[in-house]
Amino acid sequence: MSEIAERAGISKDEDWAHRRQLAVMCRMIGMQGFIGIFGHISIRIPKTDIVLITPGAGAEKTVVRADQIFVYDIDGKLLFHPGGDRPLTIPAEWRIHTQIHKDRPEILSIAHLHSTWSTLLGVVNRPIQPVFNQGFIFGAGVPTWDNPQLVLSDAQAQDLSKTLGDKLAVQMRGHGSVVVGETPESCFMNCNAIEENARYQVMAEPFGGGVPFAPEIVDRAIKLRSTLDVAKVVWRFWETKVEMQGIPL
């Protein structure tokens, strides 16, 4: 791993801190059931072409460790395979991460989720609309990539990234979603927000459906949220739960 730190121009401690942060994020999302067996998350080391990605299919996401993180460069070259005492599967859809990180340099974290409620809205072809306080951040819309297949080629990854555009999330109809953030903390908050908002949308259906907030309300809420640093509050709440597990990172 020292070679990765040297390439990134950071210390070994900084390199380890990024890996630990990703492991914590994976556990937090895993504890909430958002990621499933096949989901994965990435963090790009700031101001570098290095992308850290969690293990793929079969890994228990609630106990992922910092020494189990895969390392890619932004062009898709595998730089480090963790190996170790538990053989791990390379995420089959790693191109989701490398492509979006390449297309969206302002983004430092990406999560490919298989969350129940937001995936259900994609299955029934319903748009995610802000109907709940936490959903304000999706006021600009959540586009849908109308392709349920695994993202296993450069062409698919490019098309998915193009569909995402400059938004915070994209639905993968009949498959899951991709959620992004300018920091790991904001990405994690967005993962919580999209699922919670979707849950309220679905639960509101028997009552005639949720009523989306007006654009001006959404704009005001987003501006207020930016002054409260909500992402760090949400992160710390769940990080405490991870620490209470007592499982070594």
C-alpha positions as CSV (number, residue, x, y, z in Angstrom):
1,M,0.0,0.0,0.0
2,S,3.0,2.3,0.4
3,E,3.2,2.5,-3.4
4,I,-0.3,3.9,-3.5
5,A,0.5,6.5,-1.0
6,E,3.6,7.5,-2.8
7,R,1.7,7.7,-6.1
8,A,-1.0,9.9,-4.5
9,G,1.6,12.1,-2.8
10,I,0.2,11.5,0.6
11,S,1.5,9.8,3.8
12,K,0.8,6.2,4.7
13,D,-1.4,7.4,7.5
14,E,-3.4,9.6,5.2
15,D,-3.8,6.7,2.8
16,W,-5.0,4.5,5.6
17,A,-7.4,7.2,6.8
18,H,-9.1,7.2,3.4
19,R,-9.4,3.4,3.4
20,R,-10.8,3.5,6.9
21,Q,-13.3,6.2,6.0
22,L,-14.6,4.1,3.1
23,A,-14.8,1.0,5.3
24,V,-16.8,3.0,7.8
25,M,-19.1,4.3,5.1
26,C,-19.7,0.8,3.8
27,R,-20.6,-0.5,7.2
28,M,-23.0,2.4,7.8
29,I,-24.8,1.8,4.5
30,G,-24.7,-1.9,5.1
31,M,-26.3,-1.5,8.5
32,Q,-29.3,0.2,6.9
33,G,-29.7,-2.4,4.2
34,F,-29.2,0.0,1.3
35,I,-26.4,-1.8,-0.4
36,G,-27.3,-5.5,-0.6
37,I,-25.0,-8.3,-1.6
38,F,-23.9,-6.8,-4.9
39,G,-23.6,-3.0,-4.1
40,H,-20.4,-1.1,-3.7
41,I,-19.0,2.3,-2.8
42,S,-16.0,4.4,-3.8
43,I,-14.0,7.3,-2.6
44,R,-11.5,9.2,-4.8
45,I,-8.4,10.4,-3.0
46,P,-8.7,14.2,-3.4
47,K,-6.6,15.8,-6.2
48,T,-5.5,12.4,-7.5
49,D,-6.5,9.8,-10.1
50,I,-6.8,7.1,-7.4
51,V,-10.2,5.5,-6.7
52,L,-10.8,3.3,-3.6
53,I,-13.6,0.8,-4.0
54,T,-15.2,-1.7,-1.5
55,P,-15.4,-5.4,-2.2
56,G,-18.1,-6.8,-4.6
57,A,-20.5,-9.7,-4.6
58,G,-20.7,-11.8,-1.4
59,A,-18.8,-9.6,1.0
60,E,-20.6,-8.8,4.2
61,K,-20.8,-5.1,4.0
62,T,-21.3,-4.5,7.7
63,V,-17.9,-5.8,8.6
64,V,-15.7,-4.6,5.7
65,R,-12.2,-3.6,6.9
66,A,-9.8,-0.9,5.7
67,D,-7.4,-3.6,4.5
68,Q,-10.0,-5.1,2.2
69,I,-10.3,-2.1,-0.1
70,F,-9.6,-2.3,-3.9
71,V,-7.6,0.5,-5.5
72,Y,-8.0,1.6,-9.2
73,D,-6.8,4.5,-11.2
74,I,-9.4,6.6,-12.9
75,D,-8.8,4.9,-16.2
76,G,-9.8,1.5,-14.7
77,K,-6.4,-0.1,-14.0
78,L,-6.4,-2.2,-10.9
79,L,-3.6,-1.0,-8.7
80,F,-4.1,-3.0,-5.6
81,H,-6.0,-6.2,-4.8
82,P,-6.4,-6.7,-1.0
83,G,-6.3,-10.5,-1.1
84,G,-5.7,-11.2,2.6
85,D,-7.3,-13.8,4.9
86,R,-10.7,-13.6,3.2
87,P,-10.6,-13.9,-0.6
88,L,-12.6,-11.0,-2.0
89,T,-14.5,-10.4,-5.2
90,I,-13.6,-7.5,-7.4
91,P,-16.8,-5.4,-7.9
92,A,-18.0,-6.5,-11.3
93,E,-19.4,-3.0,-12.0
94,W,-16.2,-1.1,-11.0
95,R,-16.6,1.0,-14.2
96,I,-19.5,2.8,-12.6
97,H,-17.0,4.4,-10.3
98,T,-14.1,5.1,-12.5
99,Q,-16.3,6.6,-15.3
100,I,-18.3,8.9,-13.1
101,H,-15.2,10.0,-11.2
102,K,-13.6,10.8,-14.5
103,D,-16.7,12.7,-15.8
104,R,-17.4,14.5,-12.5
105,P,-14.1,15.6,-11.0
106,E,-16.0,17.5,-8.2
107,I,-17.4,14.3,-6.9
108,L,-15.3,12.4,-4.3
109,S,-17.7,9.6,-3.4
110,I,-20.1,7.3,-5.3
111,A,-22.5,4.6,-4.1
112,H,-24.2,1.9,-6.1
113,L,-27.2,0.9,-4.1
114,H,-29.9,-1.8,-4.2
115,S,-32.2,0.0,-1.8
116,T,-35.7,-1.4,-1.6
117,W,-38.0,1.7,-1.8
118,S,-36.0,3.7,-4.4
119,T,-35.5,0.6,-6.5
120,L,-39.2,-0.1,-6.3
121,L,-40.0,3.4,-7.7
122,G,-37.7,2.6,-10.6
123,V,-39.4,-0.8,-11.2
124,V,-42.8,0.9,-11.5
125,N,-41.3,3.8,-13.5
126,R,-42.2,6.5,-11.0
127,P,-39.9,9.5,-10.7
128,I,-38.3,10.3,-7.4
129,Q,-39.8,13.7,-6.3
130,P,-39.1,15.6,-3.1
131,V,-42.1,14.9,-0.8
132,F,-40.2,14.6,2.5
133,N,-37.9,17.0,4.2
134,Q,-34.7,15.0,3.5
135,G,-35.7,14.7,-0.2
136,F,-35.2,18.4,-0.9
137,I,-31.8,17.8,-2.3
138,F,-33.3,15.9,-5.2
139,G,-35.4,18.9,-6.3
140,A,-33.4,19.1,-9.6
141,G,-34.6,15.6,-10.5
142,V,-33.4,12.1,-10.6
143,P,-33.0,10.8,-14.1
144,T,-33.6,7.1,-15.0
145,W,-31.2,4.9,-16.9
146,D,-33.6,2.5,-18.6
147,N,-31.4,-0.5,-18.6
148,P,-31.5,-3.3,-15.9
149,Q,-28.3,-4.9,-17.0
150,L,-25.0,-5.0,-15.1
151,V,-22.6,-2.3,-16.1
152,L,-19.8,-4.4,-17.5
153,S,-18.5,-2.4,-20.4
154,D,-17.0,1.0,-21.0
155,A,-19.9,1.9,-23.3
156,Q,-22.5,1.1,-20.6
157,A,-20.6,3.0,-17.9
158,Q,-20.3,6.0,-20.2
159,D,-24.1,5.9,-21.0
160,L,-25.0,5.6,-17.3
161,S,-22.7,8.6,-16.5
162,K,-24.2,10.6,-19.3
163,T,-27.7,9.9,-17.9
164,L,-26.6,11.0,-14.4
165,G,-25.3,14.2,-15.9
166,D,-24.9,16.9,-13.2
167,K,-27.5,15.4,-10.8
168,L,-27.0,13.8,-7.4
169,A,-28.5,10.4,-8.3
170,V,-29.6,8.3,-11.2
171,Q,-32.2,5.4,-11.1
172,M,-31.1,2.2,-12.8
173,R,-34.6,0.9,-13.6
174,G,-35.2,-2.6,-12.3
175,H,-31.7,-2.7,-10.8
176,G,-30.9,-0.1,-8.2
177,S,-29.4,3.4,-8.2
178,V,-26.2,5.4,-8.2
179,V,-25.8,8.2,-5.7
180,V,-22.9,10.7,-5.6
181,G,-21.6,13.4,-3.3
182,E,-18.8,16.0,-3.3
183,T,-17.6,14.4,-0.1
184,P,-18.1,11.0,1.5
185,E,-20.3,12.6,4.1
186,S,-22.6,14.3,1.6
187,C,-22.8,11.1,-0.5
188,F,-23.8,9.1,2.6
189,M,-26.4,11.7,3.5
190,N,-27.8,11.5,-0.1
191,C,-28.0,7.7,0.1
192,N,-30.1,8.1,3.2
193,A,-32.2,10.9,1.7
194,I,-33.1,9.1,-1.5
195,E,-34.3,6.0,0.3
196,E,-36.2,7.8,3.0
197,N,-37.9,10.0,0.5
198,A,-38.8,7.0,-1.7
199,R,-40.2,5.2,1.2
200,Y,-42.6,8.0,1.9
201,Q,-43.5,8.3,-1.7
202,V,-44.5,4.6,-1.8
203,M,-46.3,4.7,1.5
204,A,-48.3,7.7,0.3
205,E,-49.7,5.9,-2.7
206,P,-52.9,4.5,-0.9
207,F,-53.7,8.0,0.1
208,G,-53.5,9.4,-3.5
209,G,-49.7,9.8,-3.7
210,G,-47.2,12.2,-2.2
211,V,-47.5,15.9,-3.0
212,P,-44.1,17.2,-4.3
213,F,-42.8,20.5,-2.8
214,A,-43.0,23.6,-4.9
215,P,-39.6,24.6,-6.5
216,E,-39.3,27.8,-4.5
217,I,-39.7,25.8,-1.2
218,V,-37.1,23.3,-2.4
219,D,-34.7,26.1,-3.2
220,R,-35.0,27.7,0.2
221,A,-34.6,24.4,1.9
222,I,-31.4,23.6,0.0
223,K,-29.9,27.0,0.9
224,L,-30.8,26.5,4.6
225,R,-29.4,23.0,4.6
226,S,-26.1,24.1,3.2
227,T,-25.6,26.4,6.3
228,L,-26.3,23.6,8.8
229,D,-23.7,21.0,7.7
230,V,-26.3,18.3,8.0
231,A,-24.1,15.7,6.3
232,K,-21.6,15.7,9.1
233,V,-24.3,15.3,11.7
234,V,-25.8,12.3,9.8
235,W,-22.4,10.8,9.3
236,R,-21.4,11.1,13.0
237,F,-24.7,9.6,14.1
238,W,-24.1,6.4,12.1
239,E,-20.4,6.3,12.7
240,T,-21.1,6.1,16.4
241,K,-23.2,3.0,15.7
242,V,-20.3,1.4,13.7
243,E,-17.9,2.2,16.6
244,M,-20.4,0.6,19.1
245,Q,-20.2,-2.7,17.1
246,G,-16.6,-3.1,18.4
247,I,-15.5,-4.9,15.2
248,P,-12.0,-3.9,14.2
249,L,-11.7,-1.7,11.2
